[in-house]
Amino acid sequence: MDEFYVSVKIGEEKDSKIINMKVPNFIFITTTNNFSNLSPPFTGRFDMICHLTFYNEKEIIKIIKKT
């Protein structure tokens, strides 16, 4: 996926063929609640990693009042 190609294997064993298909550029967004389970080769592919926290009660009340 680094070069925007995906390899697809068609067939079984010695009769199989690999077809390389170009895919359009895209943005990949993912989430996890256990970042430590992700491998460094996987996380190293991302330019930005954000750690989010929950809203506290005061912030939720402020959001509700604004809407």
C-alpha positions as CSV (number, residue, x, y, z in Angstrom):
1,M,0.0,0.0,0.0
2,D,3.0,2.3,0.4
3,E,3.1,2.9,-3.4
4,F,-0.8,2.8,-3.8
5,Y,-0.8,-0.7,-5.2
6,V,-2.4,-3.7,-3.8
7,S,-1.4,-7.2,-4.8
8,V,-4.2,-9.8,-5.2
9,K,-3.5,-13.5,-5.5
10,I,-5.8,-15.4,-7.8
11,G,-5.9,-19.2,-7.9
12,E,-4.4,-21.9,-5.8
13,E,-0.8,-23.1,-5.4
14,K,1.2,-23.4,-8.6
15,D,-1.7,-22.2,-10.8
16,S,-2.0,-18.9,-8.9
17,K,-1.3,-15.5,-10.4
18,I,-0.6,-12.2,-8.6
19,I,-2.2,-9.1,-10.0
20,N,-1.0,-5.7,-8.9
21,M,-3.9,-3.2,-8.9
22,K,-3.4,0.6,-8.5
23,V,-5.6,2.2,-5.9
24,P,-6.4,5.9,-5.6
25,N,-4.7,7.9,-2.9
26,F,-6.8,7.9,0.3
27,I,-6.7,8.9,4.0
28,F,-6.7,6.1,6.5
29,I,-8.2,6.8,9.9
30,T,-8.2,4.2,12.6
31,T,-8.8,4.0,16.3
32,T,-7.8,1.7,19.1
33,N,-8.2,1.6,22.9
34,N,-4.9,-0.3,23.3
35,F,-2.2,1.4,21.4
36,S,0.5,-0.8,22.9
37,N,-0.9,-3.8,21.0
38,L,0.0,-2.2,17.7
39,S,3.4,-3.1,16.2
40,P,6.0,-0.4,15.5
41,P,6.1,-1.3,11.7
42,F,2.4,-0.5,11.6
43,T,2.4,2.7,13.7
44,G,5.5,3.9,11.9
45,R,3.6,4.4,8.7
46,F,1.4,7.2,10.1
47,D,2.5,10.8,10.0
48,M,0.3,11.9,12.9
49,I,-0.8,9.9,16.0
50,C,-3.3,11.6,18.3
51,H,-4.1,10.5,21.8
52,L,-7.6,11.6,22.8
53,T,-9.3,11.8,26.2
54,F,-12.9,11.8,27.3
55,Y,-14.8,15.0,28.0
56,N,-15.3,15.7,31.6
57,E,-18.7,16.6,33.0
58,K,-18.1,20.3,32.9
59,E,-17.2,20.2,29.2
60,I,-20.2,18.1,28.3
61,I,-22.5,20.5,30.1
62,K,-20.9,23.4,28.1
63,I,-21.4,21.5,24.8
64,I,-25.0,20.8,25.6
65,K,-25.7,24.4,26.5
66,K,-24.2,25.6,23.2
67,T,-26.5,23.4,21.2
